[in-house]
Amino acid sequence: MRCNRLGLACAACLALGACGRSNPQAPPDVLKTQREAMDKAKATEQVLQNAAEHRDAQIESQQK
């Protein structure tokens, strides 16, 4: 008898737990901040590379 009640209670919990909201929200984007930081780092790297190329070109033109 005790086992039947326990089984019935477990089944009821599972059935009620399966009932969710009718309009679930989209899951949060947990990697958004990391992605934004990586994009900023890539942009900064490109700026530094362009500046280094410009500096090297100026040095070469001054040496000639």
C-alpha positions as CSV (number, residue, x, y, z in Angstrom):
1,M,0.0,0.0,0.0
2,R,2.8,2.4,0.9
3,C,4.6,1.6,-2.4
4,N,1.4,2.4,-4.3
5,R,1.1,5.8,-2.6
6,L,4.8,6.6,-3.3
7,G,4.4,5.6,-7.0
8,L,1.2,7.7,-7.3
9,A,3.0,10.6,-5.7
10,C,5.9,10.3,-8.0
11,A,3.7,10.0,-11.1
12,A,1.7,13.1,-10.0
13,C,5.0,15.1,-9.5
14,L,6.2,14.1,-12.9
15,A,2.9,15.0,-14.6
16,L,2.7,18.4,-12.9
17,G,6.4,19.0,-13.6
18,A,5.8,18.4,-17.3
19,C,3.2,21.1,-17.4
20,G,5.0,24.3,-18.2
21,R,4.1,27.8,-19.2
22,S,2.3,28.1,-22.5
23,N,4.6,30.9,-23.6
24,P,8.1,29.9,-22.6
25,Q,10.8,32.6,-22.8
26,A,13.8,32.2,-25.0
27,P,16.9,31.0,-23.0
28,P,19.4,33.8,-22.2
29,D,22.5,34.1,-24.3
30,V,25.1,33.2,-21.8
31,L,28.0,33.7,-24.2
32,K,26.9,37.2,-25.4
33,T,29.4,39.1,-23.3
34,Q,32.3,36.8,-24.2
35,R,31.4,37.1,-27.9
36,E,31.2,40.9,-27.7
37,A,34.6,41.0,-25.9
38,M,36.1,38.8,-28.6
39,D,34.7,41.1,-31.4
40,K,36.2,44.1,-29.7
41,A,39.6,42.4,-29.3
42,K,39.6,41.4,-33.0
43,A,38.8,45.0,-34.0
44,T,41.6,46.3,-31.8
45,E,44.0,43.8,-33.2
46,Q,43.2,45.0,-36.7
47,V,43.7,48.7,-35.8
48,L,47.1,47.8,-34.2
49,Q,48.2,45.9,-37.3
50,N,47.2,48.7,-39.6
51,A,49.1,51.2,-37.4
52,A,52.2,49.0,-37.5
53,E,52.0,48.6,-41.3
54,H,51.7,52.4,-41.6
55,R,54.6,53.0,-39.2
56,D,56.8,50.5,-41.1
57,A,55.9,52.1,-44.4
58,Q,56.9,55.5,-43.0
59,I,60.2,54.2,-41.7
60,E,61.0,52.6,-45.1
61,S,60.2,55.8,-47.0
62,Q,62.4,57.9,-44.6
63,Q,65.4,55.5,-45.1
64,K,65.4,55.9,-48.8
